[in-house]
Amino acid sequence: MHIVQIYKDYPPVVGGIEQHVRVLAEGLAQRGQQVTVLTTHAGRATREEQRNGVRVLRAGRLAYVASTPLSLQLLRLARSLRADLVHLHMPFPPGDLAALALPGAPALVVTYHSDIVRQRRLGQFYRPLQQLTLRRAHCIIATSAAYVRSSPVLRRYAARTHIVPLSVDVERFAHATGGTALRRRYLERGEGCLVLAVGVLRYYKGLPILIDAMTQLDATLLIVGGGPEEQRLRDLVQALGLARRVHFAGRVSDDELPAYYAAADLFVLPSHLRAEAFGIVQLEAMAAGLPVISTELGTGTSEVNQHGVTGFVVPPGDPLLLARAMRVLLENPDLRRHMGRAAQARARREYTHARMIERVLAVYAQAAQRAHGDVNQREQTR
């Protein structure tokens, strides 16, 4: 089966969805499927490459507007492909057009990763195209049941929606080395507790709330990642007098990343907006055996992290409540270890790459069956 995956970016671009698309595409290729990824890149000319058994077509961009790359080449490339199944990752409005442009009426699967949160006015113009795509889709995937219930768009299609959570390479994080050296680097005299936050530094990550919470605690915070909010966060750290206890590691390589989890005592995902639809970094922390503190957004964040079992779930946007939950874990090492073990066991049980790919393949089988039925129905009505 020839499967075309469509999303705006693809590794080496950093991001949770980008990483998920890569893991899925390469996993499908390893299982004998023919896989093409149709994506964009910052240049003007189309680039083609083979990455771990996957054909990657990177269309040149005309512009980048409201976090969306615009590319006529994307549509031209789509028209040139013959596929058995198209898997579109939303939201990516030009991807809807590309999925429509593929010839031959292939089966259509859509993963609905997130509502449009920040660009709501522009989202109104996208809505008719989005609804057309969702109506055409033979199957829809959501990464959590919570998101289906809370999304005003997605719950209309709940009957055709399948839950396939994101995934993590558990063993890569469970057996990491190098954590001790990192603790010595970031903790004065190697003593105290190290709180970790990881991710692209974007507006919805809630990191100002976490930094504010650190004023209530005797601990050190390490922020791993770069992004558009970095300078604002650094300024806030200086303004609050936290420069000795809040450190920025910047972007780190995939090879180095597990060591940062191994160095930490506690992981925090303080996101305060629904643009945080799942929080794949939670899975990395859980795989590393860390307890997690996340926020209740009505999304997958609090479905992955089970309150009172693998960590704590707190209301978003409240630094005092966040600090209180962190203090409970920082002051109780036995509880940290207990919840960390529970988190790692949950990651191994529910969130492996192999399990995610098996679930997706089951959805593909249903979509292909429905697409075949559509073809038969059209032929009978001629």
KALIN-V352789 format. One record per residue. N is the residue number from 1. RES is the residue in one letter. PSI is psi as a letter, one per 30 degrees, with the letter a starting at -180 (NA if undefined). OMEGA is omega in radians with two decimals (999 if undefined). Layout:
n=N res=RES psi=PSI omega=OMEGA
n=N res=RES psi=PSI omega=OMEGA
//
This chain:
n=1 res=M psi=k omega=3.07
n=2 res=H psi=j omega=-3.09
n=3 res=I psi=k omega=3.08
n=4 res=V psi=k omega=3.05
n=5 res=Q psi=k omega=-3.11
n=6 res=I psi=k omega=2.98
n=7 res=Y psi=l omega=-2.98
n=8 res=K psi=e omega=-3.11
n=9 res=D psi=l omega=-3.14
n=10 res=Y psi=k omega=3.13
n=11 res=P psi=k omega=0.34
n=12 res=P psi=g omega=3.03
n=13 res=V psi=k omega=-3.05
n=14 res=V psi=k omega=3.08
n=15 res=G psi=l omega=-3.09
n=16 res=G psi=e omega=3.14
n=17 res=I psi=e omega=3.11
n=18 res=E psi=e omega=3.13
n=19 res=Q psi=e omega=3.12
n=20 res=H psi=e omega=-3.14
n=21 res=V psi=e omega=3.11
n=22 res=R psi=e omega=-3.14
n=23 res=V psi=e omega=-3.14
n=24 res=L psi=e omega=-3.10
n=25 res=A psi=e omega=-3.11
n=26 res=E psi=e omega=3.10
n=27 res=G psi=e omega=3.08
n=28 res=L psi=e omega=3.12
n=29 res=A psi=e omega=3.11
n=30 res=Q psi=f omega=3.11
n=31 res=R psi=g omega=3.00
n=32 res=G psi=g omega=3.11
n=33 res=Q psi=l omega=2.99
n=34 res=Q psi=k omega=-3.00
n=35 res=V psi=k omega=3.00
n=36 res=T psi=k omega=3.01
n=37 res=V psi=k omega=3.10
n=38 res=L psi=j omega=-3.02
n=39 res=T psi=a omega=3.13
n=40 res=T psi=l omega=3.02
n=41 res=H psi=l omega=-2.97
n=42 res=A psi=f omega=3.13
n=43 res=G psi=a omega=-3.13
n=44 res=R psi=f omega=-3.07
n=45 res=A psi=k omega=3.07
n=46 res=T psi=k omega=3.07
n=47 res=R psi=k omega=3.10
n=48 res=E psi=k omega=3.12
n=49 res=E psi=l omega=3.01
n=50 res=Q psi=k omega=3.13
n=51 res=R psi=j omega=3.07
n=52 res=N psi=h omega=3.08
n=53 res=G psi=g omega=-3.10
n=54 res=V psi=k omega=3.02
n=55 res=R psi=k omega=-3.11
n=56 res=V psi=j omega=3.08
n=57 res=L psi=j omega=-3.11
n=58 res=R psi=j omega=-3.14
n=59 res=A psi=k omega=3.09
n=60 res=G psi=l omega=-3.10
n=61 res=R psi=k omega=2.98
n=62 res=L psi=e omega=-3.09
n=63 res=A psi=l omega=3.10
n=64 res=Y psi=j omega=-3.01
n=65 res=V psi=k omega=3.09
n=66 res=A psi=h omega=3.12
n=67 res=S psi=g omega=-3.09
n=68 res=T psi=k omega=3.06
n=69 res=P psi=k omega=3.10
n=70 res=L psi=k omega=-3.03
n=71 res=S psi=j omega=3.00
n=72 res=L psi=e omega=3.13
n=73 res=Q psi=f omega=3.11
n=74 res=L psi=e omega=3.14
n=75 res=L psi=e omega=3.12
n=76 res=R psi=e omega=3.12
n=77 res=L psi=e omega=3.14
n=78 res=A psi=e omega=-3.13
n=79 res=R psi=f omega=-3.09
n=80 res=S psi=f omega=-3.05
n=81 res=L psi=k omega=2.98
n=82 res=R psi=j omega=-3.06
n=83 res=A psi=l omega=3.00
n=84 res=D psi=e omega=-3.11
n=85 res=L psi=k omega=3.08
n=86 res=V psi=k omega=3.11
n=87 res=H psi=j omega=-3.12
n=88 res=L psi=k omega=3.10
n=89 res=H psi=j omega=-3.10
n=90 res=M psi=l omega=0.05
n=91 res=P psi=k omega=3.06
n=92 res=F psi=i omega=-3.01
n=93 res=P psi=e omega=3.08
n=94 res=P psi=f omega=3.08
n=95 res=G psi=e omega=3.05
n=96 res=D psi=e omega=3.13
n=97 res=L psi=e omega=3.11
n=98 res=A psi=e omega=3.12
n=99 res=A psi=e omega=3.08
n=100 res=L psi=e omega=-3.02
n=101 res=A psi=f omega=-3.12
n=102 res=L psi=k omega=-3.09
n=103 res=P psi=l omega=2.98
n=104 res=G psi=g omega=3.11
n=105 res=A psi=h omega=3.09
n=106 res=P psi=l omega=3.03
n=107 res=A psi=k omega=-3.09
n=108 res=L psi=k omega=3.02
n=109 res=V psi=k omega=3.13
n=110 res=V psi=k omega=2.90
n=111 res=T psi=j omega=-3.14
n=112 res=Y psi=j omega=-3.04
n=113 res=H psi=e omega=-3.01
n=114 res=S psi=k omega=2.89
n=115 res=D psi=l omega=2.99
n=116 res=I psi=j omega=-3.00
n=117 res=V psi=e omega=-3.00
n=118 res=R psi=e omega=-3.07
n=119 res=Q psi=h omega=-3.03
n=120 res=R psi=e omega=-3.13
n=121 res=R psi=e omega=3.07
n=122 res=L psi=e omega=3.11
n=123 res=G psi=f omega=3.10
n=124 res=Q psi=e omega=3.10
n=125 res=F psi=e omega=-3.14
n=126 res=Y psi=f omega=-2.96
n=127 res=R psi=e omega=3.13
n=128 res=P psi=e omega=3.10
n=129 res=L psi=e omega=3.11
n=130 res=Q psi=e omega=-3.13
n=131 res=Q psi=e omega=3.08
n=132 res=L psi=e omega=-3.14
n=133 res=T psi=e omega=-3.11
n=134 res=L psi=e omega=3.08
n=135 res=R psi=e omega=-3.13
n=136 res=R psi=f omega=-3.03
n=137 res=A psi=k omega=3.08
n=138 res=H psi=e omega=3.03
n=139 res=C psi=k omega=3.09
n=140 res=I psi=k omega=3.10
n=141 res=I psi=k omega=2.94
n=142 res=A psi=l omega=-3.07
n=143 res=T psi=f omega=3.05
n=144 res=S psi=l omega=3.07
n=145 res=A psi=e omega=3.13
n=146 res=A psi=e omega=-3.12
n=147 res=Y psi=e omega=3.10
n=148 res=V psi=e omega=-3.10
n=149 res=R psi=e omega=-2.98
n=150 res=S psi=f omega=-3.11
n=151 res=S psi=k omega=3.12
n=152 res=P psi=f omega=3.10
n=153 res=V psi=e omega=-2.95
n=154 res=L psi=e omega=-3.06
n=155 res=R psi=f omega=3.06
n=156 res=R psi=f omega=-3.09
n=157 res=Y psi=g omega=-3.03
n=158 res=A psi=e omega=-3.09
n=159 res=A psi=f omega=-3.14
n=160 res=R psi=g omega=-3.06
n=161 res=T psi=k omega=3.13
n=162 res=H psi=k omega=-3.13
n=163 res=I psi=j omega=3.06
n=164 res=V psi=j omega=3.14
n=165 res=P psi=l omega=3.00
n=166 res=L psi=l omega=-2.94
n=167 res=S psi=l omega=-3.10
n=168 res=V psi=l omega=3.00
n=169 res=D psi=j omega=-2.99
n=170 res=V psi=e omega=-3.02
n=171 res=E psi=e omega=3.13
n=172 res=R psi=e omega=-3.13
n=173 res=F psi=f omega=-3.10
n=174 res=A psi=f omega=-3.04
n=175 res=H psi=h omega=-3.10
n=176 res=A psi=k omega=3.04
n=177 res=T psi=l omega=3.08
n=178 res=G psi=f omega=-3.10
n=179 res=G psi=e omega=-3.11
n=180 res=T psi=e omega=3.13
n=181 res=A psi=e omega=3.11
n=182 res=L psi=e omega=3.09
n=183 res=R psi=e omega=3.13
n=184 res=R psi=e omega=-3.12
n=185 res=R psi=e omega=-2.98
n=186 res=Y psi=f omega=3.10
n=187 res=L psi=k omega=3.09
n=188 res=E psi=k omega=-3.12
n=189 res=R psi=g omega=3.11
n=190 res=G psi=g omega=-3.07
n=191 res=E psi=l omega=3.11
n=192 res=G psi=a omega=-3.10
n=193 res=C psi=k omega=-3.12
n=194 res=L psi=j omega=3.08
n=195 res=V psi=k omega=-3.07
n=196 res=L psi=k omega=2.95
n=197 res=A psi=k omega=-3.07
n=198 res=V psi=k omega=3.03
n=199 res=G psi=l omega=3.02
n=200 res=V psi=k omega=-3.01
n=201 res=L psi=i omega=-3.09
n=202 res=R psi=l omega=-3.00
n=203 res=Y psi=f omega=-3.02
n=204 res=Y psi=g omega=-3.03
n=205 res=K psi=f omega=3.07
n=206 res=G psi=g omega=-3.08
n=207 res=L psi=e omega=3.02
n=208 res=P psi=e omega=3.12
n=209 res=I psi=e omega=3.11
n=210 res=L psi=e omega=3.12
n=211 res=I psi=e omega=3.07
n=212 res=D psi=e omega=3.14
n=213 res=A psi=e omega=-3.12
n=214 res=M psi=f omega=3.09
n=215 res=T psi=f omega=-3.11
n=216 res=Q psi=f omega=-2.94
n=217 res=L psi=l omega=3.00
n=218 res=D psi=i omega=-3.10
n=219 res=A psi=l omega=3.13
n=220 res=T psi=k omega=3.12
n=221 res=L psi=k omega=3.06
n=222 res=L psi=k omega=-3.14
n=223 res=I psi=j omega=-3.13
n=224 res=V psi=k omega=3.12
n=225 res=G psi=l omega=3.06
n=226 res=G psi=l omega=3.13
n=227 res=G psi=a omega=-3.00
n=228 res=P psi=f omega=-3.11
n=229 res=E psi=g omega=-2.97
n=230 res=E psi=e omega=-3.08
n=231 res=Q psi=e omega=3.11
n=232 res=R psi=e omega=3.12
n=233 res=L psi=e omega=3.10
n=234 res=R psi=e omega=3.11
n=235 res=D psi=e omega=3.13
n=236 res=L psi=e omega=3.11
n=237 res=V psi=e omega=3.12
n=238 res=Q psi=e omega=-3.10
n=239 res=A psi=e omega=-3.12
n=240 res=L psi=g omega=3.12
n=241 res=G psi=h omega=-3.06
n=242 res=L psi=g omega=-3.01
n=243 res=A psi=f omega=-3.14
n=244 res=R psi=f omega=-3.06
n=245 res=R psi=f omega=3.06
n=246 res=V psi=k omega=-3.05
n=247 res=H psi=k omega=3.09
n=248 res=F psi=j omega=3.13
n=249 res=A psi=f omega=-3.07
n=250 res=G psi=a omega=3.09
n=251 res=R psi=k omega=3.07
n=252 res=V psi=l omega=-3.11
n=253 res=S psi=l omega=3.07
n=254 res=D psi=e omega=-3.13
n=255 res=D psi=e omega=-3.11
n=256 res=E psi=f omega=-2.95
n=257 res=L psi=e omega=-3.10
n=258 res=P psi=e omega=-3.14
n=259 res=A psi=e omega=3.13
n=260 res=Y psi=e omega=3.05
n=261 res=Y psi=e omega=-3.14
n=262 res=A psi=f omega=-3.12
n=263 res=A psi=f omega=-2.92
n=264 res=A psi=l omega=3.05
n=265 res=D psi=f omega=-2.98
n=266 res=L psi=k omega=3.10
n=267 res=F psi=k omega=3.14
n=268 res=V psi=k omega=3.00
n=269 res=L psi=j omega=-2.98
n=270 res=P psi=g omega=-3.04
n=271 res=S psi=k omega=-3.05
n=272 res=H psi=g omega=3.13
n=273 res=L psi=l omega=-3.06
n=274 res=R psi=f omega=3.04
n=275 res=A psi=f omega=3.01
n=276 res=E psi=i omega=-3.00
n=277 res=A psi=f omega=-3.07
n=278 res=F psi=e omega=-3.13
n=279 res=G psi=i omega=-3.08
n=280 res=I psi=f omega=3.10
n=281 res=V psi=f omega=3.03
n=282 res=Q psi=e omega=-3.14
n=283 res=L psi=e omega=3.11
n=284 res=E psi=e omega=3.13
n=285 res=A psi=e omega=3.13
n=286 res=M psi=e omega=3.11
n=287 res=A psi=e omega=3.12
n=288 res=A psi=f omega=3.12
n=289 res=G psi=g omega=3.12
n=290 res=L psi=k omega=2.93
n=291 res=P psi=l omega=-3.02
n=292 res=V psi=k omega=2.91
n=293 res=I psi=k omega=3.14
n=294 res=S psi=a omega=-3.05
n=295 res=T psi=l omega=3.13
n=296 res=E psi=j omega=-3.10
n=297 res=L psi=g omega=-3.01
n=298 res=G psi=g omega=-3.14
n=299 res=T psi=a omega=-3.09
n=300 res=G psi=f omega=-3.07
n=301 res=T psi=e omega=-3.10
n=302 res=S psi=f omega=3.02
n=303 res=E psi=e omega=3.09
n=304 res=V psi=e omega=-3.14
n=305 res=N psi=j omega=-3.07
n=306 res=Q psi=j omega=-3.08
n=307 res=H psi=k omega=3.12
n=308 res=G psi=f omega=-3.13
n=309 res=V psi=e omega=3.14
n=310 res=T psi=f omega=-3.12
n=311 res=G psi=a omega=3.14
n=312 res=F psi=k omega=3.03
n=313 res=V psi=k omega=-3.06
n=314 res=V psi=l omega=3.06
n=315 res=P psi=k omega=-3.14
n=316 res=P psi=l omega=2.96
n=317 res=G psi=g omega=-3.09
n=318 res=D psi=j omega=-3.08
n=319 res=P psi=e omega=-3.12
n=320 res=L psi=e omega=3.11
n=321 res=L psi=e omega=3.08
n=322 res=L psi=e omega=3.13
n=323 res=A psi=e omega=3.14
n=324 res=R psi=e omega=3.11
n=325 res=A psi=e omega=3.11
n=326 res=M psi=e omega=-3.11
n=327 res=R psi=e omega=3.12
n=328 res=V psi=e omega=-3.11
n=329 res=L psi=e omega=-3.13
n=330 res=L psi=e omega=-3.09
n=331 res=E psi=f omega=-3.10
n=332 res=N psi=i omega=-3.09
n=333 res=P psi=e omega=3.12
n=334 res=D psi=e omega=3.10
n=335 res=L psi=e omega=3.08
n=336 res=R psi=e omega=-3.11
n=337 res=R psi=e omega=-3.14
n=338 res=H psi=e omega=3.14
n=339 res=M psi=e omega=3.09
n=340 res=G psi=e omega=3.09
n=341 res=R psi=e omega=3.11
n=342 res=A psi=e omega=3.12
n=343 res=A psi=e omega=-3.13
n=344 res=Q psi=e omega=3.11
n=345 res=A psi=e omega=3.11
n=346 res=R psi=e omega=3.11
n=347 res=A psi=e omega=3.14
n=348 res=R psi=e omega=-3.06
n=349 res=R psi=e omega=-2.93
n=350 res=E psi=f omega=-2.84
n=351 res=Y psi=h omega=3.09
n=352 res=T psi=l omega=3.07
n=353 res=H psi=e omega=-3.10
n=354 res=A psi=e omega=-3.13
n=355 res=R psi=e omega=3.11
n=356 res=M psi=e omega=-3.09
n=357 res=I psi=e omega=3.08
n=358 res=E psi=e omega=3.13
n=359 res=R psi=e omega=3.14
n=360 res=V psi=e omega=3.12
n=361 res=L psi=e omega=3.09
n=362 res=A psi=e omega=3.07
n=363 res=V psi=e omega=3.12
n=364 res=Y psi=e omega=-3.13
n=365 res=A psi=e omega=3.10
n=366 res=Q psi=e omega=-3.13
n=367 res=A psi=e omega=3.13
n=368 res=A psi=e omega=3.12
n=369 res=Q psi=e omega=3.13
n=370 res=R psi=e omega=3.11
n=371 res=A psi=e omega=3.10
n=372 res=H psi=e omega=3.10
n=373 res=G psi=e omega=3.10
n=374 res=D psi=e omega=3.13
n=375 res=V psi=e omega=3.13
n=376 res=N psi=e omega=3.14
n=377 res=Q psi=e omega=3.12
n=378 res=R psi=e omega=-3.13
n=379 res=E psi=e omega=-3.13
n=380 res=Q psi=f omega=-3.10
n=381 res=T psi=f omega=3.12
n=382 res=R psi=NA omega=999
//
